[in-house]
Amino acid sequence: MNKLLAIVAICLVVTIGYGQARTSPLLTNLLAQNQNPVFQEVIKHPDTYRLQIIYTQINRDRNNVPTFTNYYFHVDSTAYFNPASTVKLPLALLSLEKLNRLKIPDVNKFTAMQFDSAFRNQTREWTDNTSETGFPSIAHFIKKAFLVSDNDAYSRLYEFVGQESTNRTLHAKGYADTRITHRFVRMSPDENRHTNPVRFIRPDGTLIYAQPAAHNQDAFDFRRIDKIGKAYLSARDSLVNEPFDFSTRNKYPLEAFQQTLQSVLFPQSVPARQRFELTDSDYSFLYQYLSQFPGETNYPKYDSDQYYDTYVKFFFQDSLHHRLPEGVRVFNKVGWAYGFMTDASYVADFRNKVEYMLSATIYVNKDEILNDNQYEYESVAHPFLYQLGQTIYQYELKRKRKNRPDLSQFEVPYEIRKTDKRPTIRDVDN
């Protein structure tokens, strides 16, 4: 892949800023034009829905060099939302970066690997029957994390990178208010500080490289208290009549999320320290699986009816149509949990020569009880995010540009689903 040209970035924040919620007049005016009742209910009550939106216009000069302008609606990096599966994006990038830094011959993202256990509640993973080789690999974990937001894949990436390295590296890159403290399995804080021994092996099972178990001894700053709701269900389904405490949970502000995605798609648009150490092969791989559909993928072989094209493309997902507009691909990552639903996307319309970024998070929990699985995802969150996506997409289709973008950099080859007798995968923990 050709190196990106130098890019000028407008409104790029390196170390995430803090303060009052920011709102841009242009975005406010755009949102007011969509009179869908659900959409306007959320727009008029942003505090209730803990709503944050970032719309990023991309304009190219005559040499195809892009500039970025961010517009905000109710964005406050100090306002907590549960990031859920959005943290799978930085863990994927950190895993690839770690492989590149190891510089071990025959160890790469496609190399077979195995996980052992060395501490309480750790589990082994020696095989993976959803992969073509029958073994786990970093590449296969990333595919599963991006295509359907698989939770086990994230936990294994977390174990490979390690809790200490994850947080130190993200902070060094400028994401100061980001923290990643846990896997997506039930473990104590101490258990999450310990990560498994990992080994990379050849096809015949012989060892190439062994990574020992790790323990994070760095302290987290948990002084900020983030409690939400009025009650929650405990692990034993008992009602606890007090707010749910997120003060020690994963934290990933929307601006950090948007900037991480931008750093992957347009690495030259961010300061050097904020980029990830990725190869051209890594970028091609990421572009493919950030935008490929589950139904196009052979390994894993997901059921295309359940995991339809827009399954993790919230800004284009409605109840009637499960396909993107002709010529459109969305490079993104989503997350949903505890009533929060979040998406950061780069949209490329190859037919109409349109591109932009859009990120948003919303909270839907009318009864204010967490962990009861009674969230308004289908009645509020999904319709809202779809209407938001349509509002910006339709505006972008009409927005005049001085120069039409050359989007060939993002025209990556996709798989064609083969016909075989393997059963499709329908039940994924995500």
C-alpha positions as CSV (number, residue, x, y, z in Angstrom):
1,M,0.0,0.0,0.0
2,N,1.3,3.4,-0.9
3,K,2.2,5.7,2.0
4,L,-0.3,8.4,2.7
5,L,0.5,11.9,1.7
6,A,1.0,14.5,4.4
7,I,-2.4,15.5,5.8
8,V,-3.5,18.6,7.5
9,A,-5.8,18.0,10.4
10,I,-8.2,20.6,11.8
11,C,-9.5,20.5,15.3
12,L,-7.4,17.5,16.2
13,V,-6.9,17.1,19.9
14,V,-3.8,15.0,20.8
15,T,-4.2,14.8,24.6
16,I,-8.0,14.7,25.1
17,G,-9.3,17.9,26.5
18,Y,-11.9,18.4,29.2
19,G,-14.6,20.9,30.2
20,Q,-18.1,21.8,29.4
21,A,-20.1,19.9,26.8
22,R,-19.3,21.3,23.3
23,T,-21.9,21.9,20.6
24,S,-21.4,23.3,17.1
25,P,-24.1,25.4,15.4
26,L,-23.7,23.6,12.1
27,L,-24.4,20.2,13.6
28,T,-27.3,21.6,15.7
29,N,-28.9,23.0,12.6
30,L,-28.5,19.8,10.7
31,L,-30.0,17.7,13.5
32,A,-33.0,20.0,13.8
33,Q,-34.0,19.3,10.2
34,N,-34.8,15.6,10.9
35,Q,-38.3,15.6,12.4
36,N,-38.5,11.9,13.2
37,P,-40.2,11.7,16.6
38,V,-37.8,9.3,18.2
39,F,-34.9,11.3,16.8
40,Q,-36.2,14.6,18.1
41,E,-37.0,13.1,21.5
42,V,-33.4,12.2,22.0
43,I,-32.0,15.5,20.5
44,K,-34.1,17.5,22.9
45,H,-33.0,15.6,25.9
46,P,-29.3,15.0,25.5
47,D,-28.6,14.8,29.2
48,T,-31.3,12.1,29.7
49,Y,-29.8,10.0,26.9
50,R,-26.2,10.9,27.7
51,L,-25.9,11.8,24.1
52,Q,-22.6,12.7,22.4
53,I,-22.0,13.2,18.6
54,I,-19.0,14.0,16.6
55,Y,-19.4,14.7,12.9
56,T,-16.1,15.0,10.9
57,Q,-16.1,16.7,7.5
58,I,-13.3,15.6,5.2
59,N,-12.3,17.9,2.3
60,R,-9.5,17.1,-0.2
61,D,-7.3,19.5,-2.0
62,R,-6.3,19.1,-5.7
63,N,-3.6,16.6,-4.7
64,N,-6.2,14.5,-2.8
65,V,-4.7,15.6,0.6
66,P,-7.6,15.6,3.2
67,T,-8.3,18.1,5.9
68,F,-10.6,17.3,8.9
69,T,-13.1,19.5,10.6
70,N,-14.9,18.2,13.7
71,Y,-18.4,19.4,14.6
72,Y,-19.8,18.5,18.0
73,F,-23.1,17.9,19.7
74,H,-23.1,17.7,23.5
75,V,-19.6,16.3,23.6
76,D,-17.9,16.1,27.0
77,S,-14.9,13.8,27.5
78,T,-15.4,13.9,31.3
79,A,-19.0,12.5,31.0
80,Y,-18.8,8.7,31.5
81,F,-20.3,6.2,29.2
82,N,-19.6,2.5,29.2
83,P,-17.5,1.8,26.1
84,A,-18.4,-1.9,25.9
85,S,-17.0,-3.4,22.7
86,T,-15.5,-0.2,21.4
87,V,-12.3,-1.1,23.3
88,K,-11.7,-4.0,21.0
89,L,-10.4,-1.5,18.4
90,P,-7.4,-0.3,20.4
91,L,-6.6,-3.8,21.6
92,A,-6.5,-5.0,18.0
93,L,-4.1,-2.2,17.1
94,L,-1.9,-2.8,20.2
95,S,-1.7,-6.5,19.4
96,L,-0.5,-5.8,15.9
97,E,1.9,-3.2,17.2
98,K,3.3,-5.6,19.8
99,L,3.9,-8.3,17.1
100,N,5.8,-5.8,15.0
101,R,7.9,-4.6,18.0
102,L,8.8,-8.2,18.9
103,K,10.5,-8.7,15.6
104,I,10.6,-12.5,16.0
105,P,11.0,-14.5,12.8
106,D,7.9,-16.5,11.8
107,V,5.8,-14.7,14.4
108,N,3.1,-12.6,12.8
109,K,-0.6,-12.0,12.9
110,F,-1.3,-15.2,11.2
111,T,0.9,-17.4,13.3
112,A,-0.9,-20.1,15.3
113,M,-0.9,-19.4,19.1
114,Q,-2.1,-21.0,22.3
115,F,-3.1,-19.7,25.7
116,D,-2.3,-21.5,29.0
117,S,-3.5,-20.6,32.5
118,A,-1.4,-19.5,35.4
119,F,-3.7,-17.7,37.8
120,R,-7.2,-18.0,39.3
121,N,-10.0,-18.2,36.7
122,Q,-7.7,-18.1,33.7
123,T,-8.7,-20.5,30.9
124,R,-6.7,-22.3,28.2
125,E,-7.4,-22.0,24.5
126,W,-5.3,-24.3,22.3
127,T,-7.6,-24.7,19.3
128,D,-10.2,-22.8,17.4
129,N,-12.5,-24.7,15.1
130,T,-13.8,-21.5,13.4
131,S,-10.4,-20.8,11.9
132,E,-9.0,-22.3,8.7
133,T,-5.9,-23.7,10.5
134,G,-7.8,-24.9,13.6
135,F,-5.7,-22.7,15.8
136,P,-6.2,-19.2,17.3
137,S,-4.2,-16.3,15.9
138,I,-4.1,-12.6,16.3
139,A,-5.5,-12.1,12.8
140,H,-8.4,-14.5,13.6
141,F,-9.2,-12.8,16.9
142,I,-9.3,-9.4,15.2
143,K,-11.6,-10.7,12.5
144,K,-14.0,-12.0,15.1
145,A,-13.8,-8.8,17.1
146,F,-14.6,-6.6,14.1
147,L,-17.1,-8.7,12.2
148,V,-19.5,-9.6,14.9
149,S,-17.9,-8.1,18.0
150,D,-16.9,-11.4,19.6
151,N,-16.1,-11.1,23.3
152,D,-13.7,-14.0,23.7
153,A,-11.5,-12.6,20.9
154,Y,-11.2,-9.3,22.8
155,S,-10.3,-11.1,26.1
156,R,-7.5,-13.0,24.3
157,L,-6.1,-9.9,22.7
158,Y,-6.2,-8.3,26.2
159,E,-4.2,-11.3,27.5
160,F,-1.6,-11.1,24.8
161,V,-0.9,-7.4,25.2
162,G,-1.3,-7.3,29.0
163,Q,-3.1,-4.8,31.2
164,E,0.0,-2.8,32.0
165,S,1.3,-2.5,28.5
166,T,-2.2,-1.6,27.2
167,N,-2.7,1.3,29.5
168,R,0.9,2.6,29.4
169,T,1.0,2.6,25.6
170,L,-2.4,4.3,25.2
171,H,-1.5,7.0,27.7
172,A,1.9,7.5,25.9
173,K,0.0,8.0,22.7
174,G,-2.0,10.8,24.3
175,Y,-5.2,9.0,25.3
176,A,-4.7,10.2,28.9
177,D,-8.3,9.6,30.2
178,T,-8.6,6.1,28.6
179,R,-8.3,3.0,30.8
180,I,-8.8,-0.6,30.1
181,T,-9.1,-2.7,33.3
182,H,-10.8,-5.9,32.5
183,R,-11.6,-8.8,30.1
184,F,-15.2,-9.5,29.1
185,V,-15.6,-12.4,31.5
186,R,-16.4,-12.3,35.2
187,M,-13.2,-11.8,37.1
188,S,-12.0,-9.8,40.1
189,P,-9.8,-6.7,39.7
190,D,-6.8,-8.7,40.9
191,E,-7.5,-11.5,38.4
192,N,-7.7,-9.0,35.6
193,R,-4.3,-7.7,36.5
194,H,-2.9,-11.1,35.7
195,T,-2.7,-12.3,32.1
196,N,-2.0,-15.7,30.7
197,P,1.2,-17.2,29.3
198,V,1.0,-17.4,25.6
199,R,3.0,-19.3,23.0
200,F,3.3,-19.1,19.2
201,I,3.7,-22.4,17.4
202,R,4.5,-23.8,14.0
203,P,2.0,-25.9,12.0
204,D,3.5,-29.1,13.4
205,G,3.1,-27.8,17.0
206,T,6.7,-27.0,17.8
207,L,7.4,-23.9,19.7
208,I,8.5,-20.6,18.1
209,Y,8.1,-18.2,21.0
210,A,6.8,-18.3,24.5
211,Q,5.5,-15.2,26.4
212,P,5.3,-15.7,30.1
213,A,2.4,-14.8,32.3
214,A,2.3,-11.1,33.3
215,H,1.1,-9.0,36.2
216,N,0.3,-5.3,36.2
217,Q,1.7,-3.5,39.2
218,D,0.7,0.0,38.1
219,A,-1.9,1.8,40.1
220,F,-5.1,3.1,38.4
221,D,-6.5,6.5,39.2
222,F,-10.1,5.7,40.4
223,R,-10.6,9.0,42.2
224,R,-13.4,10.1,39.8
225,I,-16.7,8.5,40.8
226,D,-19.0,7.4,37.9
227,K,-22.3,6.0,39.1
228,I,-25.3,5.6,36.9
229,G,-28.9,4.6,37.4
230,K,-31.0,4.1,40.6
231,A,-30.5,0.3,41.0
232,Y,-29.0,-2.8,39.5
233,L,-29.2,-6.5,39.5
234,S,-26.3,-8.3,41.1
235,A,-24.6,-11.4,39.7
236,R,-27.2,-13.5,41.6
237,D,-30.1,-11.5,40.1
238,S,-30.7,-9.7,43.4
239,L,-31.9,-6.1,43.2
240,V,-29.5,-3.6,44.7
241,N,-31.1,-0.3,45.3
242,E,-28.2,2.0,44.6
243,P,-26.5,3.3,41.4
244,F,-24.2,1.0,39.5
245,D,-20.6,2.0,40.0
246,F,-18.5,2.2,36.8
247,S,-15.6,4.0,38.6
248,T,-13.2,1.1,38.0
249,R,-14.5,-0.1,34.7
250,N,-13.2,0.4,31.2
251,K,-13.2,4.1,30.0
252,Y,-12.8,5.3,26.5
253,P,-14.1,8.8,25.7
254,L,-15.8,9.4,22.4
255,E,-13.1,11.7,21.2
256,A,-10.4,9.2,21.9
257,F,-12.4,6.5,20.1
258,Q,-12.9,8.8,17.0
259,Q,-9.2,9.7,17.0
260,T,-8.1,6.1,17.3
261,L,-10.1,5.2,14.2
262,Q,-8.8,8.3,12.4
263,S,-5.2,7.3,13.2
264,V,-5.8,3.9,11.5
265,L,-7.5,5.2,8.4
266,F,-5.4,8.4,8.0
267,P,-2.2,7.9,10.0
268,Q,-0.5,10.9,8.6
269,S,-3.3,13.1,9.9
270,V,-2.3,12.6,13.6
271,P,1.0,13.4,15.4
272,A,3.6,10.7,15.1
273,R,3.3,9.6,18.8
274,Q,-0.4,9.0,18.3
275,R,0.1,6.5,15.5
276,F,0.3,2.8,15.9
277,E,3.4,0.9,14.6
278,L,1.7,-1.0,11.8
279,T,2.9,-2.4,8.5
280,D,1.3,-1.9,5.1
281,S,0.0,-5.4,5.4
282,D,-1.6,-4.5,8.7
283,Y,-3.3,-1.5,7.3
284,S,-4.7,-3.6,4.4
285,F,-5.9,-6.2,6.8
286,L,-7.6,-3.7,9.1
287,Y,-9.3,-1.9,6.3
288,Q,-10.7,-5.2,5.0
289,Y,-12.1,-6.4,8.3
290,L,-13.3,-3.0,9.6
291,S,-15.6,-3.0,6.6
292,Q,-16.2,-6.6,5.4
293,F,-19.6,-8.1,6.0
294,P,-19.9,-11.3,8.2
295,G,-21.7,-13.0,5.3
296,E,-18.7,-12.5,3.0
297,T,-16.3,-14.1,5.4
298,N,-15.3,-17.8,5.1
299,Y,-13.5,-18.2,8.5
300,P,-15.4,-17.8,10.7
301,K,-18.5,-18.9,8.7
302,Y,-21.2,-16.7,10.3
303,D,-24.9,-17.1,9.5
304,S,-25.6,-14.3,7.1
305,D,-29.3,-14.0,8.1
306,Q,-28.5,-13.5,11.8
307,Y,-25.3,-11.5,11.2
308,Y,-26.5,-9.5,8.2
309,D,-24.5,-6.8,6.4
310,T,-25.4,-3.9,8.8
311,Y,-25.3,-6.0,11.9
312,V,-22.5,-3.8,13.3
313,K,-23.1,-0.8,11.1
314,F,-25.5,1.1,13.4
315,F,-25.7,4.3,11.3
316,F,-27.1,2.3,8.4
317,Q,-29.1,-0.3,10.3
318,D,-32.9,-0.1,10.2
319,S,-35.6,-2.6,10.8
320,L,-36.5,-3.1,7.2
321,H,-33.2,-3.0,5.2
322,H,-30.1,-4.9,6.3
323,R,-27.9,-3.7,3.4
324,L,-25.8,-0.7,2.8
325,P,-26.6,1.6,-0.1
326,E,-24.9,0.5,-3.4
327,G,-21.3,1.6,-3.4
328,V,-21.0,2.3,0.3
329,R,-18.6,0.7,2.8
330,V,-18.4,1.6,6.5
331,F,-15.1,1.2,8.3
332,N,-16.1,1.2,12.0
333,K,-16.4,-0.4,15.4
334,V,-19.4,-0.5,17.7
335,G,-20.2,-1.4,21.3
336,W,-23.4,-1.9,23.3
337,A,-23.8,-2.8,27.0
338,Y,-25.7,-1.6,30.1
339,G,-28.0,0.5,27.9
340,F,-25.2,2.3,26.1
341,M,-24.8,2.0,22.4
342,T,-21.8,3.5,20.6
343,D,-20.4,3.7,17.0
344,A,-17.4,5.4,15.4
345,S,-17.4,5.1,11.6
346,Y,-15.7,6.3,8.5
347,V,-18.1,6.2,5.6
348,A,-16.9,5.9,2.0
349,D,-19.4,6.1,-0.8
350,F,-17.4,5.0,-3.9
351,R,-20.2,5.6,-6.3
352,N,-20.9,9.2,-5.3
353,K,-17.4,10.1,-4.1
354,V,-18.4,11.0,-0.6
355,E,-16.5,10.4,2.7
356,Y,-16.9,11.5,6.3
357,M,-16.6,10.3,9.8
358,L,-19.4,10.0,12.4
359,S,-19.2,9.0,16.0
360,A,-22.0,8.9,18.6
361,T,-23.0,7.3,21.9
362,I,-26.5,7.1,23.5
363,Y,-27.9,5.7,26.7
364,V,-31.3,4.1,26.8
365,N,-32.5,2.8,30.2
366,K,-35.9,4.1,31.1
367,D,-36.3,2.2,34.3
368,E,-32.8,3.2,35.5
369,I,-32.1,-0.4,36.6
370,L,-28.8,-1.7,35.2
371,N,-28.0,-5.3,34.4
372,D,-31.7,-6.2,34.0
373,N,-31.5,-6.4,30.1
374,Q,-34.5,-4.1,29.9
375,Y,-32.9,-1.5,27.6
376,E,-34.6,0.4,24.8
377,Y,-32.1,-0.7,22.1
378,E,-34.7,-1.6,19.5
379,S,-37.2,1.1,20.2
380,V,-34.9,4.1,20.8
381,A,-31.2,3.5,20.3
382,H,-31.2,1.7,16.9
383,P,-33.8,4.0,15.4
384,F,-32.0,7.1,16.7
385,L,-28.6,6.1,15.3
386,Y,-30.1,5.1,12.0
387,Q,-31.8,8.5,11.7
388,L,-28.6,10.2,12.7
389,G,-26.7,8.3,10.1
390,Q,-29.2,9.2,7.4
391,T,-29.2,12.8,8.4
392,I,-25.5,13.1,7.9
393,Y,-25.3,10.8,4.9
394,Q,-28.0,12.7,3.0
395,Y,-26.3,16.0,3.9
396,E,-23.0,14.7,2.6
397,L,-24.6,13.6,-0.7
398,K,-25.6,17.2,-1.3
399,R,-22.6,19.0,0.2
400,K,-20.6,20.7,-2.5
401,R,-16.9,19.9,-2.6
402,K,-14.2,21.8,-4.3
403,N,-12.4,18.5,-5.2
404,R,-13.9,15.1,-5.5
405,P,-12.0,12.6,-3.4
406,D,-10.0,9.7,-4.8
407,L,-11.0,6.9,-2.5
408,S,-9.1,4.1,-4.2
409,Q,-7.0,3.7,-1.0
410,F,-10.0,2.2,0.7
411,E,-11.1,-0.1,-2.2
412,V,-9.9,-3.3,-0.7
413,P,-10.7,-6.8,-2.0
414,Y,-13.3,-8.7,0.0
415,E,-13.9,-12.4,0.3
416,I,-16.5,-14.4,-1.5
417,R,-18.4,-16.9,0.6
418,K,-17.5,-20.4,-0.5
419,T,-20.1,-23.2,-0.6
420,D,-19.2,-26.0,1.8
421,K,-20.8,-28.2,4.3
422,R,-19.6,-26.5,7.5
423,P,-22.5,-25.3,9.7
424,T,-22.9,-21.6,10.0
425,I,-22.2,-19.9,13.4
426,R,-25.3,-18.4,15.0
427,D,-24.5,-17.9,18.7
428,V,-21.7,-15.5,19.5
429,D,-21.1,-14.0,22.9
430,N,-20.9,-10.3,22.1
